[in-house]
Amino acid sequence: MAMGFASLGMCEDGNGRDLHSLPVLAEGRRKSKEMKALVSSQSTPSSSWFFLRSLLIMASSAPIPDRCDIGSHSSRVKRQVALSSQQWVDLFSPDGKLRDKAKLLNRVRWGGIEPGIRAEVWPFLLGVLDWDSTEIERNESRMQRREEYQKLRERCLQLPKAGSGNDLDHSEHSCSDATFSPKIYAIWRRIIRLDAIRVEKIPCPGSHILISESAAWDYANAVGLKDYDYLDAYQLLHAVRLVALLEAYVIYDPEIGYCQGMADLLSPIATVIEDDAEAFWCFVAFMRHARHNFRLDEAGIWRQLRVVARIIRRQDAAFFRHLQQQQAADCAFAYRMVVVLLRRELSFEQTMNLWEVLWAEQAAVQAGTGRRRHIVQRQQPCEAPPAEDLLLYVVVACVLQLREVIMVENFSVEEIQGQCNAMAGNVDLWKMLDEARRLVLSLHGKVRNASISRGRIM
């Protein structure tokens, strides 16, 4: 944690339904009533950007209870063993060069990564580290990136702290156009501080990270955090790090700046990677393919939701007709799932599992690996080729598990939204990945030509 502290110091600143149905249904009905009240108060269409943004903010602002991982005992294909520390070491030559990229990616795609080595593997998956680099070359690039991050932090400190931006509605101005100004930066700073203390409670990695309560308070006061009394020392330090990293990001990418939801994407990365500079560049790499989710023109998020709709229509025409009848064929109910990559539907550990699988899928697509077995047989999920848009198939798999209750109860669009929101903590991730890969096998070629783009979805 030494680098993290140094960098922060620098800132001186039942019924047989396979849904877990009863609790989900009850919670979904409660939330759907809230949603109806919200819809009735809106003067803009429910599909508009600001309405959907308000749903995300509403969901993100509420505290989330601790959630346990849902096991995968019902999955048709069992999760393979995660990439272990010894397997990771064995993949490298004496000079620190990766011997078998395809083997690594295949292991991560089907089993994930052991927690203890995520900080080493994630920078490769995200493209921060060159797959063909030696250890010496990686150390050199780390030093260069660290210097660049420190310069960004210095620029943060040079910008004025004054100005809370209370004259502007932050829900409509938390994304910028291409113009950067101190006034806009002041608005971003205020929203970042609000969101940093609202992110879901993270698992403490252990006693090896020790910080006193008074020291955590000092760091929090240095970056201007408020109303953090309910956070323990480690959670507070995490919030401080989020502030420093996100402030640097808005300087790095002022076109996007800061939007609510971005703290949810950064939190797992900052938890796994304790070095602030390395965490920052991993977040930059992540956002390079997620930033369109936060643009005011809406194009990126709606492009992905159209793909979700196409997958549902081809997989289950009857269900899609119901969605059309309920004016939900645009799949806006899946907005939150897509924008923050199921972060609010999954536990912290499940989120990390999913994201590393998605990153490995995308790296495998880029490398052209994992396709030969797909040609031989197309019956089993384990034969599915890598798919850069696997996230959207996972989203569809999650929605389809609610199909029965949505159709039997003839749910409206608001009630469907409530059901989706109530899924949080009730998702069997590895089962959903199993179902998603079955969808990829049967449908990917049919929706591919109309897919979101030739680039990555993230």
Buried (B, 14 or more C-beta within 10 A) or exposed (E): BEBBBBBBEBBEBEEEBEBBBEEBBEBBBEBBEBBBEBBEEEEEEBBBBEBBBBBBBBBBEEEBEEBEBBEBEEBEBEBBEBBBEEBBEEBBEEEEBBEEBEBBBBBBBBBBBBBEBBBBBBBBBBBBBBBEBBEEBBEEBBEEBBEBBBEBBEEBEEBEEEBEBEEBEBBEBBBBEEEBEEEBBBBBBBBBBBBBBBBBBBEEBEEEEEBEEEBBBEBBEBBBBEEBEEBBBBBBBBBBBBBBBBBBBBBBBBEBBBBBBBBBBBBBBBBBBBBBBBBBBBBBBBBBBBBBBBBBEBEBBBBBBBBBBBBBBBBBEEBBEBBEEBEBBBBBBBBBBBBBBBBBBBBBBBBBBBBBBBBBBBBBBEEEBBEEBBEEEEEBBBBBBBBBBBBBBBBBBBBBBBBBBBBEBEBBBBBBBBBBBBBBBBBBBBBBBBBBBBBBBEBBEEBEEEBBBEEBBB
